[in-house]
Structure formats: structure tokens, C-alpha cells
Amino acid sequence: MDTLQAIRERHSVRAYTEQKIEEDKRAVLEKLVNEINAESGLHMQIHFDDPEGFDSRLAHYGRFENVNNYIVLAGKKDEDIEEKCGYYGEKLVLEAQKLGLNTCWVASTFNKSVVKKLLPPEEKLCVVISLGYGQTQGVQHKGKSLEHVVASKGNMPDWFRAGAEAALLAPTAINQQKFKMGIKDGEPVIKVSGIGVLTKVDLGIVKYHFEVASGRKVQ
Ligand SMILES: Cc1cc2nc3c(=O)[nH]c(=O)nc-3n(C[C@H](O)[C@H](O)[C@H](O)COP(=O)(O)O)c2cc1C
């Protein structure tokens, strides 16, 4: 499966089976986490066979079931941290999808006190991602139309249309899709549009989808 196909097939999955993640798949994900931490300066961690992170009434209330593996997105507090967590977290999400695993981004419905203990006090906990074999493959979210999120008028170049379509498939907090895309001086621009929650994390996720599908770097 290539990354574009993973973008099309990924949907949030909150209920998992008891099937353990195989050693070879763990190794692939751990290697990617190490590469991401080296490149980004983030402190991303992956925890296998550790149900405590989602052992809370809140997680149950949030319809999370059998979450035995999760990824912690955290790092030194700086102004880019949320966007970086979104960008690199989605890279990991799509790699997991390619390995036949399922995921869900989670900002609130996990056990925060357990997860916070995994981090040094000076680091900011951004979001976590649940990981495992889903009981289902999830469902496609309903979303905004291309016209709704594209600021530039007129004909779209093929690369831009491909990027924008992939951006619309990106997960966003409460499916808010608070972003607008356009072209300035021949280059793609994506910005947060309006007020929402975790819009900077969403922006990083959306930019990653756009880049994969368009082959263009977004500033
Ligand atoms: C930054 C972020 C935070 C999220 N937090 C939660 C959460 O706390 N609980 C939850 O059930 N889903 C959470 N989600 C999942 C979104 O609800 C989901 O991505 C959105 O509805 C789109 O659906 P899809 O992922 O299936 O495309 C979060 C998603 C993102 C990107």
C-alpha cells in the first residue's frame, strides 16, 4: 500500500481487538519514531501492551475499547510544537495504516495523569494516538467541499487539486476542518481559518496530507 492509498483508507478507529502487534511491525514503527525525534526535536514515544494510558472512565465514555498501544506526542514547549506534532504524528498514523493497523488521534479521552508521568516536567503533552488492530476499519467522515476550503479562484493546477482533495481526507479535531488553502506566487499556502480547538495540530496533519498527494512542500 502506498501513502496515498493509506490516506484514502484511514478512518478513526476507537475499538480494537486483543490481537498483539507483531514484532516486525513494532520495529518499523519504533524506527520511524526515532527518525522523527531526530529530525523534529519532538519527544514522541510509542507504548505497546500498555492498557493504562486508556484505563479511565473518560476513555470508556469516549467509546474507546481495548486500547493496548498508543503513541505520545510531546516535546519542549515552543511555538511550533502543535503543528509539528500534527505533521509528524500523521506520518506515523499513515505508516501504521500501511502496516494494516488502525489509529485514532485523541486529545481528551485518555488517562492524562498516567500519560503525563511518562514525560519530564518541562515537556508539553500535545496529543496521543491510539493504535492497534481495529474491530472495524472505521467510516469515511462527512466533510466540507473543495470549494469551501480553497481560497484561490479559477482553475486549479492538477497538483493543487490532488493535494487539496487529500487534505480534505485528513483527520481534524471534532471534524472541524478549519483551514483554507490557496496558491501564492506559485506555491501552496495552507492557513487556519476561524476559531476552533487544536487547529494548529490539525494544520500540521492537513499539510502532511497535502504534501504527500501534491508532491509540493507547504511553507
Ligand atoms: C487533534 C485531534 C484530536 C482529536 N481528539 C479526539 C478525542 O479526544 N476523542 C475522539 O474520540 N476523537 C478525537 N479525534 C478524532 C476526530 O474526531 C476524527 O479525526 C474526525 O471526526 C474525522 O474522522 P476520521 O478521523 O475518521 O476521518 C481527534 C482528531 C484530531 C485530529
The ligand as an SDF file (V2000), in Angstrom:
LIG
                    3D

 31 33  0  0  0  0  0  0  0  0999 V2000
   -6.1150   16.8210   17.0270 C   0  0  0  0  0  0  0  0  0  0  0  0
   -7.2320   15.8020   17.1010 C   0  0  0  0  0  0  0  0  0  0  0  0
   -7.7970   15.4760   18.3250 C   0  0  0  0  0  0  0  0  0  0  0  0
   -8.8060   14.5120   18.4110 C   0  0  0  0  0  0  0  0  0  0  0  0
   -9.3210   14.1630   19.6530 N   0  0  0  0  0  0  0  0  0  0  0  0
  -10.2580   13.1880   19.7540 C   0  0  0  0  0  0  0  0  0  0  0  0
  -10.7330   12.7650   21.0420 C   0  0  0  0  0  0  0  0  0  0  0  0
  -10.3300   13.2780   22.0920 O   0  0  0  0  0  0  0  0  0  0  0  0
  -11.6580   11.7630   21.0790 N   0  0  0  0  0  0  0  0  0  0  0  0
  -12.1150   11.1630   19.9430 C   0  0  0  0  0  0  0  0  0  0  0  0
  -12.9400   10.2520   20.0480 O   0  0  0  0  0  0  0  0  0  0  0  0
  -11.6880   11.5320   18.6950 N   0  0  0  0  0  0  0  0  0  0  0  0
  -10.7650   12.5290   18.5750 C   0  0  0  0  0  0  0  0  0  0  0  0
  -10.2850   12.9060   17.3330 N   0  0  0  0  0  0  0  0  0  0  0  0
  -10.7370   12.2110   16.1130 C   0  0  0  0  0  0  0  0  0  0  0  0
  -11.6830   13.0790   15.2640 C   0  0  0  0  0  0  0  0  0  0  0  0
  -12.9460   13.1380   15.8670 O   0  0  0  0  0  0  0  0  0  0  0  0
  -11.7430   12.4910   13.8440 C   0  0  0  0  0  0  0  0  0  0  0  0
  -10.4620   12.5380   13.2740 O   0  0  0  0  0  0  0  0  0  0  0  0
  -12.7160   13.2690   12.9500 C   0  0  0  0  0  0  0  0  0  0  0  0
  -14.0350   13.1000   13.4030 O   0  0  0  0  0  0  0  0  0  0  0  0
  -12.6160   12.8270   11.4900 C   0  0  0  0  0  0  0  0  0  0  0  0
  -12.8800   11.4560   11.3490 O   0  0  0  0  0  0  0  0  0  0  0  0
  -11.8170   10.4570   10.6860 P   0  0  0  0  0  0  0  0  0  0  0  0
  -10.5680   10.5140   11.5270 O   0  0  0  0  0  0  0  0  0  0  0  0
  -12.4900    9.1080   10.7320 O   0  0  0  0  0  0  0  0  0  0  0  0
  -11.5460   10.9220    9.2950 O   0  0  0  0  0  0  0  0  0  0  0  0
   -9.2790   13.8750   17.2270 C   0  0  0  0  0  0  0  0  0  0  0  0
   -8.7070   14.2240   15.9910 C   0  0  0  0  0  0  0  0  0  0  0  0
   -7.6980   15.1600   15.9210 C   0  0  0  0  0  0  0  0  0  0  0  0
   -7.0650   15.4710   14.5980 C   0  0  0  0  0  0  0  0  0  0  0  0
  1  2  1  0
  2  3  1  0
  2 30  2  0
  3  4  2  0
  4  5  1  0
  4 28  1  0
  5  6  2  0
  6  7  1  0
  6 13  1  0
  7  8  2  0
  7  9  1  0
  9 10  1  0
 10 11  2  0
 10 12  1  0
 12 13  2  0
 13 14  1  0
 14 15  1  0
 14 28  1  0
 15 16  1  0
 16 17  1  0
 16 18  1  0
 18 19  1  0
 18 20  1  0
 20 21  1  0
 20 22  1  0
 22 23  1  0
 23 24  1  0
 24 25  2  0
 24 26  1  0
 24 27  1  0
 28 29  2  0
 29 30  1  0
 30 31  1  0
M  END
$$$$
